[in-house]
Amino acid sequence: MRVTPLPPNLISAQFGQTVASLRQNVSTTAVEATTGRYADLTSHLSGRIGTAMLSQKAVDDISFRREQLDLRESRLAVTQRSMSLIHERVLGIDTDMYGALSSGNELSQSLVAKDAEAALGNVFSSLNVRFGERFLFAGDQTSTQPLSSPDDLLTDIRNLANTAIDSADFAASLDVYFNSPTGGWQTNILQGSPTSSDPDAVTANNPALVELISGLALMALSDPQSSPALFRADPDIALSGAQRLSNGLTALTNVRADRGVIQEQIEAEKKSLDIEETIFTTALNSLSARDQYEAASTLKHLEATLEASYLLTSRLSSLTLLNFLR
């Protein structure tokens, strides 16, 4: 006849706690063997926890700063690409106009005028470029397309020519149109903000771009077959358009160079951040890193001890009075 097993409470309470502690240690060591870091840094570091937290904050700050620099770098790259496309598209049109005017060849002048008009449309498209939901050349009004239609610009300038008394009057009206806050450029064509609080940004109202655009517009209207009477009476107006384009190209090169300097500064700062991150990460690892091979060896030992504990517990639970009498 089998005797009822001894009550479970005969198994030492301290032994049960030891088994529970072993299970917790196995779980913790398994995590440490996988991550290579101590699970309980507070306990491991004791009085050095403040140093570890400062190192971790420094690493996090560097990561955040790098994200900011990456965003600036991407925006600058798109901005530079747009200005490069503009430069490549309009380069040589001024020279072609100089040649057409000096030769007196109306057919050549007509062809250059048409090319200038097409280039003007390309310039507007390049300046209306977006980066995500942001119009890069719109100044502080980044949600607004910076420029309206080039056709509107040509219509405005044609009207100025048709109402001007003479070339001097037209030149004065043109100056007000492009440079005055109440002129047609800023009230009719420029849709975004004329200024930007972002020092990296280039607005469509940048003097280099305005000079370039005004030159293209004057040349586009210089087609002998359709130009205003004032343009036909004074060829120097078309010549001034070519000069404006030349000046705009030179100024645009300087703008691109300035943004290139900023890009170099960003790249240098990113390299500096890489060095800082390496230093702080090394310091943090020296405080929090756990040798994975050592952790794996400890884990294997703990698992063996836990298995032995389970076996011992099973045997103690199945003891009977008959076992004891034997």
C-alpha positions in Angstrom: 0.0 0.0 0.0 1.4 3.4 -1.0 1.8 6.0 1.7 0.6 9.6 1.0 3.5 11.8 -0.1 4.9 14.2 2.4 3.3 17.7 2.4 5.0 20.1 -0.1 5.8 22.5 2.7 8.4 20.0 3.9 10.5 21.3 0.9 12.5 24.2 2.2 11.1 27.6 1.4 14.6 28.9 0.9 15.2 26.2 -1.7 12.1 27.4 -3.6 13.4 30.9 -3.6 16.8 29.7 -4.8 15.1 28.0 -7.8 13.1 31.1 -8.6 16.3 33.2 -8.4 18.0 30.7 -10.8 15.1 31.1 -13.3 15.4 34.9 -13.2 19.2 34.7 -13.6 18.8 32.4 -16.6 16.4 34.8 -18.2 18.6 37.9 -17.6 21.8 36.2 -18.7 20.1 35.0 -21.9 19.2 38.6 -22.8 22.7 39.8 -21.9 24.3 37.1 -24.1 22.2 38.2 -27.0 22.5 42.0 -26.6 26.1 42.2 -25.2 24.9 44.6 -22.5 24.1 44.3 -18.9 20.4 44.1 -18.3 20.4 46.0 -15.0 22.8 48.9 -15.6 21.9 50.5 -12.3 23.0 47.5 -10.3 26.1 46.9 -12.4 27.3 50.5 -12.6 26.3 51.5 -9.1 27.9 54.9 -8.5 28.9 55.2 -12.2 25.3 55.3 -13.6 25.4 59.1 -13.9 28.5 58.9 -16.2 26.7 56.2 -18.3 23.6 58.3 -18.7 25.6 61.3 -19.8 27.4 59.2 -22.4 24.1 57.8 -23.6 22.6 61.3 -23.9 25.6 62.5 -25.9 25.2 59.6 -28.3 21.4 60.4 -28.7 22.2 64.1 -29.2 24.7 63.3 -31.9 22.2 61.0 -33.7 19.5 63.8 -33.6 22.0 66.4 -34.9 23.1 64.1 -37.7 19.4 63.8 -38.8 19.2 67.6 -38.9 22.3 67.8 -41.0 21.1 65.1 -43.4 17.9 67.1 -43.9 19.8 70.3 -44.6 22.2 68.5 -46.9 19.3 67.0 -48.9 17.6 70.3 -49.3 20.8 72.0 -50.4 21.5 69.2 -52.9 18.0 69.8 -54.6 18.5 73.5 -54.5 21.9 73.2 -56.1 20.5 70.9 -58.7 17.8 73.3 -59.7 20.3 76.2 -60.0 22.6 74.0 -62.0 19.8 73.2 -64.4 19.0 76.9 -64.8 22.6 77.7 -65.4 23.0 75.0 -68.0 19.8 75.9 -69.8 20.4 79.6 -70.2 24.1 79.6 -70.8 25.0 80.9 -74.2 21.6 82.6 -75.0 23.1 86.0 -74.2 26.0 85.3 -76.6 23.6 84.2 -79.3 21.6 87.5 -78.9 24.8 89.6 -79.1 25.7 87.8 -82.3 22.2 88.2 -83.8 22.1 91.9 -83.0 25.5 92.6 -84.3 24.8 90.9 -87.6 21.4 92.5 -88.0 20.0 89.1 -88.9 16.3 89.2 -87.9 15.8 85.4 -88.4 18.6 84.7 -86.0 17.2 87.2 -83.5 13.8 85.6 -83.8 15.3 82.2 -83.1 17.1 83.5 -80.1 14.0 85.2 -78.8 12.1 81.9 -79.0 14.9 80.1 -77.2 14.8 82.7 -74.5 11.1 82.3 -74.1 11.4 78.5 -73.8 14.3 78.9 -71.3 12.2 81.3 -69.2 9.6 78.5 -68.8 12.3 76.1 -67.8 13.6 78.5 -65.2 10.1 78.9 -63.7 9.7 75.1 -63.5 13.1 74.7 -61.8 12.3 77.4 -59.2 8.9 75.8 -58.5 10.6 72.5 -57.4 9.5 70.8 -54.2 11.3 68.8 -51.5 8.5 66.7 -50.0 5.8 69.2 -49.2 8.1 72.1 -49.1 8.7 74.5 -52.0 12.4 75.2 -51.7 12.5 78.7 -53.4 9.3 80.0 -51.8 11.1 81.7 -48.8 9.1 81.4 -45.6 5.9 80.5 -47.4 7.1 77.0 -48.1 3.6 75.7 -48.8 3.1 78.2 -51.6 4.4 77.8 -55.2 7.0 80.6 -55.5 6.2 81.7 -59.1 3.1 82.0 -61.2 3.2 81.7 -65.0 6.0 83.0 -67.2 3.3 84.1 -69.7 2.0 86.5 -67.0 5.4 88.0 -66.7 5.8 88.5 -70.5 2.3 90.1 -70.6 3.2 92.6 -67.8 6.5 93.6 -69.5 4.8 93.9 -72.9 2.2 96.3 -71.4 5.0 98.3 -69.8 6.7 98.7 -73.3 3.4 99.6 -74.9 2.6 102.3 -72.4 6.2 103.7 -72.1 6.9 107.1 -73.6 10.4 106.2 -74.7 13.3 103.8 -73.8 14.2 105.8 -70.7 10.7 105.7 -69.4 10.5 102.0 -70.1 13.8 101.4 -68.2 12.5 103.3 -65.2 9.2 101.4 -65.2 11.1 98.1 -65.5 13.2 99.0 -62.5 10.1 99.7 -60.4 8.5 96.5 -61.7 11.3 94.2 -60.6 12.7 96.0 -57.5 9.8 97.7 -55.8 7.8 95.8 -53.2 4.7 97.2 -54.9 6.0 96.4 -58.4 4.4 93.8 -60.6 7.1 91.2 -60.0 6.3 90.9 -56.3 2.6 91.5 -56.6 1.8 89.5 -59.7 4.5 86.9 -60.3 6.2 86.1 -57.0 3.7 84.0 -55.0 6.0 82.9 -52.2 7.8 85.1 -49.6 10.5 87.4 -50.9 12.7 86.6 -47.9 13.5 83.5 -45.9 14.5 83.0 -42.3 16.5 79.8 -43.3 20.1 80.9 -44.1 20.5 77.9 -46.4 17.6 78.8 -48.6 17.6 80.6 -51.9 14.4 82.5 -52.7 13.0 83.1 -56.2 13.4 86.8 -55.3 17.2 86.4 -55.1 18.7 89.3 -57.0 20.7 86.9 -59.2 17.6 85.0 -60.3 15.6 88.2 -60.8 18.3 89.7 -63.0 18.5 86.5 -65.0 14.7 86.2 -65.4 14.4 89.9 -66.4 17.0 89.4 -69.1 15.3 86.3 -70.5 12.0 88.2 -70.6 13.4 91.1 -72.5 15.0 88.8 -75.0 11.9 86.7 -75.3 10.0 89.8 -76.3 12.6 90.8 -78.9 11.3 88.7 -81.7 11.1 91.2 -84.7 7.9 89.5 -85.8 6.0 90.2 -82.6 8.0 92.6 -80.5 6.5 95.8 -79.1 7.1 98.9 -81.3 9.4 100.3 -78.7 11.7 97.2 -79.0 11.8 97.6 -82.8 12.6 101.3 -82.5 15.5 100.7 -80.0 17.5 97.5 -80.5 19.5 98.4 -77.3 16.5 97.1 -75.3 17.2 93.5 -76.5 20.9 94.2 -75.9 20.2 95.2 -72.3 18.3 91.9 -72.0 21.4 90.0 -73.0 23.5 92.0 -70.6 21.1 91.3 -67.8 21.3 87.6 -68.4 25.1 87.8 -68.4 25.1 89.6 -65.1 22.5 87.2 -63.7 24.6 84.2 -64.7 27.7 85.6 -62.9 25.7 86.4 -59.8 24.1 82.9 -59.8 27.5 81.3 -59.9 28.3 83.2 -56.7 25.1 82.1 -55.1 25.9 78.4 -56.0 29.4 78.9 -54.6 28.0 80.2 -51.3 25.7 77.2 -50.9 28.7 75.0 -51.8 30.6 76.4 -48.9 27.7 75.5 -46.6 27.6 72.0 -48.0 31.3 71.6 -47.2 30.7 72.9 -43.7 27.9 70.4 -43.2 30.1 67.5 -44.4 32.9 68.6 -42.1 30.5 68.7 -39.1 29.2 65.2 -39.9 32.8 63.9 -39.9 33.3 65.6 -36.5 30.2 64.0 -35.2 31.4 60.6 -36.3 34.5 61.1 -34.2 32.5 62.2 -31.2 30.1 59.4 -31.5 32.9 56.9 -31.6 34.4 58.3 -28.4 31.1 58.4 -26.5 30.1 55.0 -27.8 33.4 53.5 -26.7 33.0 55.1 -23.3 29.4 53.8 -23.0 30.4 50.3 -24.1 33.2 50.2 -21.5 30.6 50.8 -18.8 27.7 48.7 -20.0 29.1 46.1 -22.3 28.9 42.4 -21.2 31.3 39.8 -22.7 28.9 37.7 -24.7 31.2 34.6 -24.6 31.4 34.9 -20.8 27.6 35.5 -20.6 27.0 32.4 -22.8 29.2 30.3 -20.5 27.5 31.5 -17.4 24.1 30.9 -19.1 25.1 27.3 -19.8 26.2 26.8 -16.2 23.0 28.4 -14.8 20.8 26.2 -17.1 22.6 23.0 -15.8 22.1 24.2 -12.2 18.4 24.9 -12.8 17.9 21.5 -14.4 19.5 19.9 -11.4 17.3 21.9 -9.1 14.2 20.8 -11.0 15.2 17.2 -10.7 15.9 17.5 -7.0 12.5 19.2 -6.5 10.8 16.4 -8.4 12.4 13.8 -6.2 11.7 15.5 -3.0 8.0 15.9 -4.0 7.6 12.2 -4.6 9.1 11.0 -1.3 6.9 8.6 0.8 7.2 7.3 4.3 8.1 3.9 2.8 11.0 5.5 1.0 12.1 7.0 4.3 11.8 3.7 6.2 14.0 2.0 3.6 
